[in-house]
Amino acid sequence: MLVLSQTCPAATDAHITDDPAQLLRQADRVSPTRHVEFEALMRRLDATRSRMSLQQEWHLRYLMARKVAFRGDFKTAIPQLEAISNQSVDPRLAFRANATLIDLLVTESRYEEAFTRMGPLLDKLPQITDKNVRIQALGVASQLYLEAGQYDLAVNYADQLLRESDTHLRDCIGWNYKLQALFRSGKLEGDDRQLALGIAACGKAGNVLMADIFKSFVANVYLQRGQPAKAIRLLQKYYAMAERKHYPPLEADFNSTLALAYWRSDEGKLAEDYARRILESSIKRPYSEATMVAYQVLYMAAKKQGHFASALAYHEKYMAADKGYLNDVSAKALAFQTVKQQVLANQLQIETLNKQNRILQLQQALGKKAVETGRLYIILLLVILAFIAYVAYRFKRSQLSFMRMARRDSLTGLFNRQHFLDEAERVLRYSEKSSQEACLILIDLDYFKKVNDTHGHATGDEVLKRAVVACQTHLRSTDIFGRLGGEEFGILLPECSLHRVGERAEQLRLAIAEPPGEDDGGVSVTASFGVATTACSGYELRQLLIHADDALYQAKKAGRNRVVVFDCAGGVSSAQPRKSRTEM
């Protein structure tokens, strides 16, 4: 999310002046959220343009590019900032323009370019003595690594920002990035001390954009902890002030959090209202997290009200937004690793060239030495070349290993959502060509949130892994097994008929419901199953997912811990849960 960080004090000089240098300093201190004051300064600056030096002219161009970016016109602002970064006569201004440009490149999903620029920017940081510029760069670095899922790096740069901070606003910026990184990495759970420090810092910062962004984050923490009413009270208190800032990403964050909070508070009408507000303002970014939340809430509301045609339409849009958002998240992580590997490759290439130059020098020296001495040098050079070849081989293996990791869920080792969908589509195309039936099973662990809340996330992770192992004992090598998110899993069974799939799903249900041994923590869990077949739903993965999800919804509604198979003729057919072996 773009944040044009306000790192200077917000106040401007009280008296009126027509000095370009003083006007530039005043405009630099004013956040673009203060529209009237900022526009008045920009008009006065434009009137003094004929008296500006070349350096002042570049400074004005930077302020104009920042103004365009804040309006959301990133495609216009990016080339303007590139020109300032590459051509400005002021190195300090070029550094600032490059930092702002990185922020915009992330917003436009141009992640590889952003990471490519970030390396040189951080290399120049030790030479920068201006505290305002340093803190802007540290904030951009922390935010970029936060977006890429590199949470330790994000915390590191946020801590540097906090050490150099000398204002409440800068404290608020640093705590915002640090706490978000700790939250997303699961390290904030139960750490109310640091959360309280962040709340205090942003409270002292006043009515500024970053303070409102932090309030949205705190509301998400409340929501994650099962306190939707607390999240609603916080956001509604500051909703009007946030709207007056006219900053689309902030409005989307407030609305998406409120939509989920009202839904979890059984306030469906209000949840729909805030979901629609997101869609009215998110046309330019159809695959944002807020858009995904909006379609999810509208889908659940329509289904609950029995409006199945609308529910189906919203479900399709939710799946498209979810897939687009996950692709966007994966692209950030992949861009980081790609640039990192490119840097390593360049270093290796430089080392190789240096070795080759040394080889040439030694070859020239051989003509002046005895043959025996020359042979020793050749042996030494061969050893060096062998070492370089070994390093190159290890580097290639690390690249292949990274590609494998990008396809797997880190906790369970299963295919992640995107790779599962890709593999499932490939298998379905083959099944259709060979006229073979296939079945899709969606699995959702029952009351899994209660397991996390009661026993902690560590126990919840063990329960997830135990359920996966239980299922794997009943799967074939040709079956496609993936984690779709949270406690939801998907299995595609090629060469499996409607008659056979109910029995196989029941085996998996019984395996998951099997009571755990003493070494497994003693936490029992059951699962609900939704099944769809190509014989009924066709070979389009999207349709199979919709029908399987409908069957899963019916399984949950009918009391959980059961298998429901979608049947085109009769809607769904339910297989009642059987007693586990320990209950007989």
Backbone torsions as a table, in degrees:
resi	resn	phi	psi	omega
1	MET	NA	134.6	-178.8
2	LEU	-71.2	129.6	172.0
3	VAL	-135.1	107.8	177.3
4	LEU	-81.5	88.2	-166.9
5	SER	-60.5	131.2	174.7
6	GLN	-91.2	102.0	-174.4
7	THR	-103.9	-7.1	178.0
8	CYS	-102.2	161.7	175.8
9	PRO	-59.4	147.7	-173.3
10	ALA	-79.8	-22.0	-173.9
11	ALA	-71.3	148.1	176.7
12	THR	-113.4	166.5	178.7
13	ASP	-66.1	140.4	-172.2
14	ALA	-74.0	-38.0	-173.6
15	HIS	-83.2	156.3	-178.6
16	ILE	-82.9	138.2	-179.1
17	THR	-141.1	156.5	173.5
18	ASP	-120.4	17.5	177.1
19	ASP	-79.0	118.7	-177.1
20	PRO	-56.1	-40.9	-177.4
21	ALA	-63.2	-43.4	-178.5
22	GLN	-69.7	-39.3	178.2
23	LEU	-63.2	-38.9	178.5
24	LEU	-64.0	-40.6	178.3
25	ARG	-64.2	-40.6	179.7
26	GLN	-64.6	-44.9	-178.5
27	ALA	-65.1	-32.9	179.3
28	ASP	-65.5	-29.1	-176.3
29	ARG	-85.3	-12.3	-174.5
30	VAL	-96.9	128.7	176.2
31	SER	-71.3	142.6	176.4
32	PRO	-61.5	-12.2	176.9
33	THR	-70.5	-20.9	177.0
34	ARG	-90.8	75.3	-166.3
35	HIS	-58.0	-49.4	-174.0
36	VAL	-62.0	-48.6	-179.0
37	GLU	-64.6	-42.9	-178.6
38	PHE	-66.1	-43.5	-179.0
39	GLU	-64.4	-38.9	179.1
40	ALA	-62.4	-42.3	178.3
41	LEU	-65.1	-39.5	-179.2
42	MET	-66.2	-35.5	177.2
43	ARG	-67.4	-40.1	178.5
44	ARG	-67.6	-35.9	176.9
45	LEU	-65.3	-42.3	-179.9
46	ASP	-60.9	-34.0	-179.5
47	ALA	-70.4	-22.4	-179.4
48	THR	-99.6	10.9	-172.2
49	ARG	-60.1	-35.5	-176.9
50	SER	-67.4	-19.0	-178.9
51	ARG	-101.3	6.5	-177.0
52	MET	-82.9	147.0	170.3
53	SER	-76.6	170.9	179.5
54	LEU	-60.8	-41.4	179.7
55	GLN	-63.8	-40.7	178.3
56	GLN	-66.9	-35.4	177.1
57	GLU	-61.9	-42.4	177.1
58	TRP	-64.8	-37.9	178.3
59	HIS	-62.6	-42.5	177.9
60	LEU	-62.8	-40.7	178.3
61	ARG	-61.8	-35.6	177.6
62	TYR	-65.2	-44.2	179.2
63	LEU	-62.6	-38.2	179.2
64	MET	-67.0	-39.3	178.5
65	ALA	-65.9	-38.8	178.1
66	ARG	-64.8	-37.4	177.7
67	LYS	-64.7	-43.9	178.9
68	VAL	-63.5	-40.7	-179.6
69	ALA	-64.4	-40.6	-178.1
70	PHE	-65.6	-29.5	176.7
71	ARG	-70.7	-12.1	-179.8
72	GLY	98.4	3.5	-179.6
73	ASP	-90.8	72.0	-174.4
74	PHE	-69.2	-33.5	-178.1
75	LYS	-64.1	-30.1	175.7
76	THR	-81.5	-39.7	-175.1
77	ALA	-70.1	-35.4	-174.7
78	ILE	-60.3	-51.8	178.5
79	PRO	-62.9	-31.6	177.3
80	GLN	-64.0	-44.3	179.4
81	LEU	-69.0	-35.3	176.6
82	GLU	-60.8	-42.2	179.7
83	ALA	-63.3	-42.8	179.7
84	ILE	-65.2	-42.5	-179.1
85	SER	-63.3	-36.8	-174.7
86	ASN	-90.3	-24.6	-169.1
87	GLN	-120.7	-12.2	-175.0
88	SER	-61.8	141.2	178.7
89	VAL	-79.7	-8.9	-178.7
90	ASP	-104.2	108.9	-178.9
91	PRO	-58.5	-36.1	179.4
92	ARG	-63.9	-42.7	179.6
93	LEU	-68.4	-37.8	177.7
94	ALA	-62.0	-39.1	177.9
95	PHE	-63.2	-45.5	179.0
96	ARG	-62.1	-43.5	-179.3
97	ALA	-62.5	-39.2	179.6
98	ASN	-65.8	-38.8	178.2
99	ALA	-64.2	-44.9	177.8
100	THR	-65.1	-37.8	179.6
101	LEU	-62.1	-41.4	177.5
102	ILE	-58.5	-43.7	178.7
103	ASP	-56.6	-45.1	-178.3
104	LEU	-70.5	-36.8	179.3
105	LEU	-61.9	-38.2	176.6
106	VAL	-64.3	-42.9	179.9
107	THR	-62.3	-32.0	178.9
108	GLU	-90.0	10.1	178.1
109	SER	63.9	26.2	176.7
110	ARG	-99.4	66.8	-167.8
111	TYR	-69.5	-40.3	-176.9
112	GLU	-63.9	-39.7	176.6
113	GLU	-63.7	-39.7	-179.5
114	ALA	-62.6	-46.5	-179.8
115	PHE	-68.7	-33.3	177.8
116	THR	-63.1	-38.3	178.8
117	ARG	-77.8	-27.7	-175.8
118	MET	-65.4	-39.2	-178.8
119	GLY	-56.9	-56.5	177.6
120	PRO	-59.9	-34.3	179.8
121	LEU	-61.9	-46.2	-179.8
122	LEU	-69.4	-30.3	176.0
123	ASP	-62.7	-34.3	-178.2
124	LYS	-84.6	-12.6	-173.9
125	LEU	-57.2	-41.8	179.9
126	PRO	-60.1	-22.4	-179.3
127	GLN	-84.1	-11.4	-177.4
128	ILE	-88.1	124.7	-179.3
129	THR	-104.7	-18.4	179.6
130	ASP	-68.7	117.1	-175.5
131	LYS	-62.1	-38.6	-180.0
132	ASN	-60.1	-44.1	-177.8
133	VAL	-70.0	-41.4	179.4
134	ARG	-59.8	-45.7	-177.6
135	ILE	-68.2	-35.5	175.0
136	GLN	-60.3	-45.3	-178.9
137	ALA	-66.3	-41.8	178.7
138	LEU	-63.6	-38.1	177.6
139	GLY	-65.2	-43.1	178.8
140	VAL	-63.7	-42.3	179.5
141	ALA	-63.2	-45.9	-179.7
142	SER	-62.2	-42.4	-179.3
143	GLN	-66.2	-41.9	-178.6
144	LEU	-63.8	-45.7	179.6
145	TYR	-69.6	-29.4	173.7
146	LEU	-62.9	-45.9	-179.7
147	GLU	-64.5	-31.6	-177.3
148	ALA	-85.2	0.1	179.8
149	GLY	80.5	11.6	177.6
150	GLN	-93.9	75.5	-167.2
151	TYR	-69.6	-33.8	178.5
152	ASP	-64.3	-42.2	177.3
153	LEU	-64.8	-40.8	179.1
154	ALA	-60.3	-43.6	178.7
155	VAL	-65.1	-40.2	-179.0
156	ASN	-59.2	-48.3	-178.6
157	TYR	-72.5	-31.8	175.6
158	ALA	-65.4	-39.9	177.3
159	ASP	-63.4	-40.1	176.2
160	GLN	-60.5	-42.1	179.3
161	LEU	-61.6	-43.1	-179.4
162	LEU	-65.4	-35.8	178.8
163	ARG	-66.1	-34.4	-177.9
164	GLU	-90.8	-7.4	-175.0
165	SER	-67.7	142.8	174.8
166	ASP	-134.5	13.7	176.6
167	THR	-137.5	159.9	177.8
168	HIS	-64.6	-36.0	179.8
169	LEU	-62.7	-44.3	179.2
170	ARG	-66.3	-37.3	174.2
171	ASP	-58.8	-42.6	-179.1
172	CYS	-62.4	-42.9	178.9
173	ILE	-61.6	-47.5	-178.2
174	GLY	-63.2	-45.7	180.0
175	TRP	-65.8	-35.2	179.9
176	ASN	-59.2	-50.6	-178.7
177	TYR	-68.7	-40.4	-178.3
178	LYS	-64.9	-47.9	-177.1
179	LEU	-68.3	-35.6	176.8
180	GLN	-63.6	-40.3	178.9
181	ALA	-65.6	-42.9	178.1
182	LEU	-64.6	-38.6	-179.4
183	PHE	-64.7	-47.5	-177.1
184	ARG	-69.5	-27.1	179.0
185	SER	-89.4	1.8	177.8
186	GLY	78.6	13.2	-177.2
187	LYS	-98.0	-0.2	-179.4
188	LEU	-92.8	-13.0	-173.5
189	GLU	-57.3	120.6	178.8
190	GLY	80.7	-4.1	-178.5
191	ASP	-92.7	73.5	-178.0
192	ASP	-74.6	-16.8	-179.8
193	ARG	-64.7	-50.4	179.7
194	GLN	-67.1	-37.0	178.0
195	LEU	-61.5	-40.2	179.1
196	ALA	-64.5	-38.2	177.6
197	LEU	-62.6	-42.4	178.4
198	GLY	-64.9	-42.8	179.0
199	ILE	-61.9	-41.5	-179.9
200	ALA	-65.0	-44.3	-178.7
201	ALA	-62.4	-46.0	-177.8
202	CYS	-72.5	-28.6	175.2
203	GLY	-65.2	-37.4	178.9
204	LYS	-76.5	-17.9	-177.4
205	ALA	-70.7	-21.7	179.3
206	GLY	90.2	-165.2	-176.0
207	ASN	-83.5	71.7	178.9
208	VAL	-118.9	162.9	-174.9
209	LEU	-58.0	-46.4	-175.5
210	MET	-63.7	-33.4	178.2
211	ALA	-64.5	-38.9	177.4
212	ASP	-68.8	-38.4	176.9
213	ILE	-61.5	-39.6	178.8
214	PHE	-67.0	-36.8	177.1
215	LYS	-60.9	-39.6	177.7
216	SER	-63.1	-39.7	177.5
217	PHE	-63.9	-45.1	180.0
218	VAL	-60.8	-39.9	178.1
219	ALA	-61.7	-37.8	176.9
220	ASN	-64.8	-36.2	176.3
221	VAL	-63.3	-45.5	177.5
222	TYR	-58.9	-43.0	-178.5
223	LEU	-63.7	-41.1	179.3
224	GLN	-64.8	-31.1	-179.6
225	ARG	-86.9	9.1	177.3
226	GLY	76.8	31.9	179.8
227	GLN	-122.7	63.5	-176.7
228	PRO	-62.1	-36.1	-179.5
229	ALA	-62.2	-39.1	178.7
230	LYS	-66.0	-39.8	177.6
231	ALA	-63.9	-41.3	-179.4
232	ILE	-63.8	-45.4	-179.4
233	ARG	-60.0	-41.6	-178.3
234	LEU	-64.9	-48.9	-174.6
235	LEU	-72.4	-38.2	-179.7
236	GLN	-65.9	-30.5	180.0
237	LYS	-63.8	-34.2	-175.2
238	TYR	-112.8	8.8	-173.9
239	TYR	-60.8	-47.9	-176.9
240	ALA	-62.2	-42.3	179.1
241	MET	-63.8	-39.1	178.8
242	ALA	-65.8	-38.8	178.8
243	GLU	-62.2	-38.3	-177.4
244	ARG	-67.1	-15.0	177.8
245	LYS	-79.6	-15.4	176.0
246	HIS	53.3	45.1	179.6
247	TYR	-114.0	102.1	-171.3
248	PRO	-52.4	-44.2	-179.4
249	PRO	-61.0	-36.8	179.0
250	LEU	-67.6	-43.5	179.2
251	GLU	-61.1	-40.6	179.2
252	ALA	-63.5	-40.7	178.9
253	ASP	-63.6	-47.2	178.8
254	PHE	-58.8	-48.4	-174.7
255	ASN	-66.5	-40.6	-178.3
256	SER	-67.9	-39.9	178.5
257	THR	-66.6	-40.9	178.3
258	LEU	-66.1	-38.3	179.0
259	ALA	-60.3	-46.0	179.2
260	LEU	-68.2	-39.6	-178.1
261	ALA	-65.1	-44.0	178.6
262	TYR	-67.0	-36.2	178.1
263	TRP	-63.6	-42.7	-179.4
264	ARG	-73.4	-12.5	175.3
265	SER	-98.7	12.8	-179.6
266	ASP	60.8	32.1	174.0
267	GLU	-107.7	70.8	-171.8
268	GLY	-61.5	-38.8	-177.8
269	LYS	-64.2	-44.6	177.9
270	LEU	-66.9	-38.0	178.0
271	ALA	-60.2	-44.7	178.3
272	GLU	-62.2	-40.8	-178.3
273	ASP	-59.1	-46.8	-178.5
274	TYR	-73.1	-30.1	175.9
275	ALA	-64.6	-41.4	179.8
276	ARG	-68.6	-32.6	176.1
277	ARG	-60.4	-35.8	178.2
278	ILE	-63.5	-47.6	-175.9
279	LEU	-65.8	-29.3	179.5
280	GLU	-68.5	-21.1	-175.3
281	SER	-121.5	8.4	-174.3
282	SER	-116.8	26.2	-176.4
283	ILE	-63.4	-35.9	-176.7
284	LYS	-73.0	-21.7	-179.3
285	ARG	-128.9	77.5	-173.5
286	PRO	-69.4	-13.8	-175.5
287	TYR	-114.8	28.6	177.0
288	SER	-78.0	165.0	178.5
289	GLU	-62.8	-37.6	180.0
290	ALA	-64.2	-41.7	178.6
291	THR	-63.2	-40.2	178.1
292	MET	-61.4	-43.5	178.8
293	VAL	-62.9	-41.2	-178.6
294	ALA	-59.4	-49.4	-179.1
295	TYR	-67.4	-33.5	178.4
296	GLN	-64.2	-45.2	-179.8
297	VAL	-65.2	-44.1	-179.7
298	LEU	-65.4	-35.7	177.5
299	TYR	-65.0	-47.4	-178.5
300	MET	-65.2	-37.6	-179.6
301	ALA	-66.7	-43.9	-179.9
302	ALA	-64.5	-40.1	179.1
303	LYS	-64.8	-42.7	-179.4
304	LYS	-63.8	-33.0	-179.0
305	GLN	-84.2	-4.5	179.6
306	GLY	83.4	12.3	177.7
307	HIS	-89.8	78.6	-168.7
308	PHE	-70.6	-31.7	177.7
309	ALA	-64.7	-45.8	177.5
310	SER	-65.2	-39.0	179.4
311	ALA	-60.7	-42.0	179.6
312	LEU	-63.3	-43.1	-179.9
313	ALA	-63.4	-44.3	179.7
314	TYR	-68.2	-34.4	179.0
315	HIS	-63.0	-41.6	178.2
316	GLU	-62.4	-42.8	179.5
317	LYS	-68.6	-36.1	177.3
318	TYR	-63.5	-43.5	179.5
319	MET	-63.5	-41.3	179.1
320	ALA	-64.8	-43.3	179.5
321	ALA	-66.4	-40.2	179.1
322	ASP	-62.6	-45.5	179.8
323	LYS	-64.3	-42.7	179.4
324	GLY	-63.7	-40.4	179.8
325	TYR	-65.7	-44.2	179.3
326	LEU	-64.7	-37.6	175.9
327	ASN	-62.0	-39.1	-180.0
328	ASP	-65.1	-43.1	177.9
329	VAL	-62.5	-43.7	179.8
330	SER	-65.3	-36.2	-179.2
331	ALA	-63.5	-37.0	178.3
332	LYS	-62.9	-49.0	-179.4
333	ALA	-63.8	-40.5	-179.4
334	LEU	-67.1	-38.4	178.6
335	ALA	-62.9	-41.9	178.2
336	PHE	-59.8	-48.6	-178.9
337	GLN	-66.3	-37.0	-179.8
338	THR	-62.5	-49.1	-179.8
339	VAL	-64.2	-39.4	178.4
340	LYS	-60.7	-43.8	179.4
341	GLN	-67.4	-35.4	177.8
342	GLN	-63.7	-40.7	178.2
343	VAL	-62.3	-45.2	178.6
344	LEU	-62.7	-39.8	179.9
345	ALA	-64.5	-40.9	178.8
346	ASN	-64.4	-41.2	177.9
347	GLN	-62.6	-42.3	179.0
348	LEU	-64.6	-38.9	179.7
349	GLN	-65.0	-40.5	178.7
350	ILE	-63.8	-42.9	178.1
351	GLU	-62.1	-39.7	179.0
352	THR	-63.7	-44.1	179.0
353	LEU	-62.9	-40.3	177.6
354	ASN	-62.0	-41.4	177.9
355	LYS	-64.3	-41.2	179.3
356	GLN	-63.7	-39.5	176.5
357	ASN	-62.7	-39.4	178.2
358	ARG	-65.2	-37.3	177.5
359	ILE	-60.8	-43.7	179.8
360	LEU	-63.2	-40.2	178.7
361	GLN	-63.9	-41.0	179.7
362	LEU	-68.1	-37.8	178.2
363	GLN	-61.8	-38.7	177.7
364	GLN	-67.1	-34.0	-179.6
365	ALA	-73.7	-21.3	-177.8
366	LEU	-61.4	-31.3	-178.2
367	GLY	-65.8	-18.0	-177.7
368	LYS	-102.1	1.3	-176.4
369	LYS	-120.1	170.0	-179.7
370	ALA	-69.4	159.7	-177.7
371	VAL	-63.2	-41.5	-178.2
372	GLU	-62.9	-41.4	178.4
373	THR	-64.2	-38.2	178.5
374	GLY	-62.2	-39.4	179.3
375	ARG	-63.3	-38.5	178.2
376	LEU	-62.4	-40.8	178.2
377	TYR	-63.5	-41.5	-179.2
378	ILE	-62.5	-43.3	178.5
379	ILE	-60.3	-43.7	179.0
380	LEU	-60.5	-42.7	179.9
381	LEU	-65.8	-38.3	178.0
382	LEU	-63.2	-38.4	177.2
383	VAL	-63.1	-42.5	179.0
384	ILE	-62.2	-44.9	179.3
385	LEU	-63.3	-38.3	177.8
386	ALA	-63.9	-38.7	178.3
387	PHE	-64.8	-42.1	178.0
388	ILE	-61.7	-43.0	178.6
389	ALA	-61.8	-39.0	179.4
390	TYR	-65.4	-42.2	178.3
391	VAL	-63.3	-41.5	178.4
392	ALA	-63.6	-38.5	178.3
393	TYR	-64.3	-44.3	178.7
394	ARG	-64.2	-37.4	178.1
395	PHE	-62.8	-42.9	178.6
396	LYS	-64.3	-40.5	178.6
397	ARG	-63.2	-37.2	178.9
398	SER	-66.2	-35.8	176.6
399	GLN	-63.1	-45.7	179.6
400	LEU	-63.8	-38.8	178.8
401	SER	-63.2	-40.5	177.9
402	PHE	-61.8	-41.3	179.0
403	MET	-62.5	-38.1	177.9
404	ARG	-67.2	-41.1	-179.6
405	MET	-64.4	-32.7	-179.1
406	ALA	-66.5	-16.2	-178.4
407	ARG	-99.3	-4.8	-172.7
408	ARG	-115.0	147.8	171.9
409	ASP	-76.5	127.7	-171.7
410	SER	-65.8	-28.6	-176.6
411	LEU	-82.2	-49.4	-171.5
412	THR	-99.5	-15.7	-176.6
413	GLY	79.4	1.0	178.5
414	LEU	-78.4	169.0	170.8
415	PHE	-57.4	138.5	171.8
416	ASN	-76.0	175.8	-172.9
417	ARG	-56.2	-49.6	-174.8
418	GLN	-64.8	-42.1	-178.3
419	HIS	-70.5	-34.5	176.4
420	PHE	-61.6	-45.2	-180.0
421	LEU	-62.8	-41.4	179.8
422	ASP	-63.8	-45.6	-178.9
423	GLU	-67.0	-38.7	179.9
424	ALA	-63.7	-42.1	178.5
425	GLU	-63.1	-39.0	-180.0
426	ARG	-64.7	-45.6	-179.5
427	VAL	-65.5	-37.9	179.3
428	LEU	-65.7	-37.6	177.2
429	ARG	-63.3	-41.3	179.3
430	TYR	-67.2	-41.2	-179.8
431	SER	-63.0	-38.2	-179.4
432	GLU	-67.0	-42.1	179.9
433	LYS	-65.6	-34.7	-177.4
434	SER	-95.1	7.2	177.6
435	SER	55.6	41.4	177.8
436	GLN	-109.1	141.6	177.6
437	GLU	-75.2	155.5	174.9
438	ALA	-145.5	156.1	-178.7
439	CYS	-131.1	146.3	177.3
440	LEU	-115.6	129.2	177.3
441	ILE	-117.1	126.5	170.7
442	LEU	-104.5	131.5	-176.7
443	ILE	-120.8	133.0	176.4
444	ASP	-133.1	120.6	-179.1
445	LEU	-66.9	135.3	-175.9
446	ASP	-78.7	136.3	175.5
447	TYR	50.7	39.6	-176.9
448	PHE	-69.6	-32.6	177.5
449	LYS	-59.1	-35.9	179.6
450	LYS	-65.1	-36.6	177.9
451	VAL	-61.5	-46.5	179.7
452	ASN	-63.1	-44.8	-176.9
453	ASP	-66.5	-36.1	-175.3
454	THR	-83.3	-44.3	-171.5
455	HIS	-109.4	-9.1	179.7
456	GLY	97.5	160.0	-175.9
457	HIS	-68.7	-29.5	179.4
458	ALA	-63.4	-44.4	176.9
459	THR	-65.7	-39.2	177.4
460	GLY	-59.5	-40.8	177.8
461	ASP	-62.4	-41.2	179.2
462	GLU	-64.9	-37.3	177.7
463	VAL	-64.0	-42.2	177.7
464	LEU	-59.8	-46.9	-178.2
465	LYS	-65.4	-37.6	179.0
466	ARG	-65.5	-38.4	178.2
467	ALA	-65.4	-38.3	179.1
468	VAL	-64.5	-45.3	179.6
469	VAL	-62.3	-40.1	179.4
470	ALA	-60.9	-40.4	179.5
471	CYS	-70.4	-39.9	-174.8
472	GLN	-62.6	-26.8	179.5
473	THR	-68.7	-16.4	-178.3
474	HIS	-112.6	12.2	-178.8
475	LEU	-108.5	152.4	176.5
476	ARG	-89.2	165.6	-179.5
477	SER	-67.3	-21.7	-178.8
478	THR	-88.2	-9.2	-179.2
479	ASP	-75.5	143.9	-179.6
480	ILE	-100.9	119.3	-174.3
481	PHE	-122.4	125.0	-179.0
482	GLY	-145.0	157.9	175.0
483	ARG	-97.1	120.0	-175.5
484	LEU	-88.6	-14.9	-180.0
485	GLY	142.7	137.8	178.0
486	GLY	58.0	-123.1	-179.4
487	GLU	-103.5	20.4	-178.0
488	GLU	-107.1	135.3	-178.4
489	PHE	-129.1	158.9	176.3
490	GLY	-132.3	142.2	177.5
491	ILE	-132.8	125.7	173.6
492	LEU	-104.9	123.4	-177.5
493	LEU	-108.1	101.2	175.2
494	PRO	-73.0	155.5	179.6
495	GLU	53.5	45.0	-179.7
496	CYS	-130.8	128.0	-175.6
497	SER	-93.6	168.2	176.5
498	LEU	-60.5	-36.4	179.9
499	HIS	-66.5	-34.6	-173.7
500	ARG	-87.1	-30.8	-169.0
501	VAL	-67.2	-32.5	179.3
502	GLY	-62.3	-41.4	179.5
503	GLU	-65.3	-41.0	-178.7
504	ARG	-68.5	-40.2	178.5
505	ALA	-64.6	-37.5	178.8
506	GLU	-64.7	-37.1	175.9
507	GLN	-59.7	-43.4	-179.1
508	LEU	-66.7	-40.9	179.5
509	ARG	-59.6	-45.9	-179.9
510	LEU	-65.1	-36.9	-179.6
511	ALA	-64.4	-42.2	179.5
512	ILE	-67.8	-38.4	-176.6
513	ALA	-76.5	-8.4	179.9
514	GLU	-56.3	127.7	-178.6
515	PRO	-58.7	139.6	-178.2
516	PRO	-74.7	155.6	174.8
517	GLY	-78.0	175.4	-178.6
518	GLU	-63.7	-32.2	-178.6
519	ASP	-73.9	-13.6	-176.7
520	ASP	-95.5	10.2	175.1
521	GLY	89.9	-6.7	175.9
522	GLY	70.9	16.6	-179.8
523	VAL	-97.6	113.4	179.4
524	SER	-85.7	153.5	178.1
525	VAL	-150.4	148.1	173.7
526	THR	-121.1	173.7	-177.9
527	ALA	-142.5	151.5	173.6
528	SER	-105.9	143.8	-173.5
529	PHE	-123.9	133.7	171.2
530	GLY	-118.1	128.7	-171.8
531	VAL	-123.3	137.2	172.8
532	ALA	-134.4	149.0	-177.7
533	THR	-125.5	154.3	178.5
534	THR	-68.9	-24.8	178.8
535	ALA	-63.3	-28.5	-178.5
536	CYS	-103.6	-43.6	-169.8
537	SER	-101.1	-6.0	-178.1
538	GLY	84.3	-177.4	-172.8
539	TYR	-99.1	7.8	176.4
540	GLU	-81.7	123.3	-176.9
541	LEU	-61.2	-37.3	-179.7
542	ARG	-58.8	-44.5	-178.9
543	GLN	-69.1	-40.0	176.7
544	LEU	-59.4	-42.8	179.6
545	LEU	-64.0	-40.7	-179.7
546	ILE	-63.7	-46.9	-178.5
547	HIS	-67.5	-40.4	178.4
548	ALA	-65.1	-38.2	178.5
549	ASP	-66.4	-38.9	176.6
550	ASP	-62.5	-42.6	178.3
551	ALA	-64.4	-39.6	177.8
552	LEU	-62.8	-40.0	178.4
553	TYR	-61.1	-41.1	178.9
554	GLN	-67.0	-36.5	177.7
555	ALA	-63.2	-42.5	177.9
556	LYS	-64.6	-44.1	-176.6
557	LYS	-65.3	-33.8	-177.0
558	ALA	-80.2	-0.1	175.1
559	GLY	123.7	1.8	176.9
560	ARG	69.9	174.9	178.5
561	ASN	53.6	51.4	178.3
562	ARG	-156.8	167.7	179.2
563	VAL	-110.1	129.3	175.1
564	VAL	-124.0	127.4	-178.7
565	VAL	-106.5	128.5	178.0
566	PHE	-73.7	129.3	-178.5
567	ASP	-125.0	119.9	-176.4
568	CYS	-59.9	-33.1	-176.1
569	ALA	-72.5	-39.2	-173.9
570	GLY	-123.4	17.1	-178.9
571	GLY	84.9	-90.3	176.7
572	VAL	-136.7	154.5	174.3
573	SER	-127.8	133.2	-170.9
574	SER	-103.5	135.0	171.5
575	ALA	-101.4	114.6	-177.8
576	GLN	-64.9	148.1	-179.7
577	PRO	-66.6	136.6	175.0
578	ARG	-93.8	161.0	178.2
579	LYS	-70.9	140.3	174.0
580	SER	-71.8	167.0	-175.0
581	ARG	-62.7	-28.5	-178.9
582	THR	-78.0	-16.0	179.6
583	GLU	-89.9	-12.1	-175.6
584	MET	-80.1	NA	NA
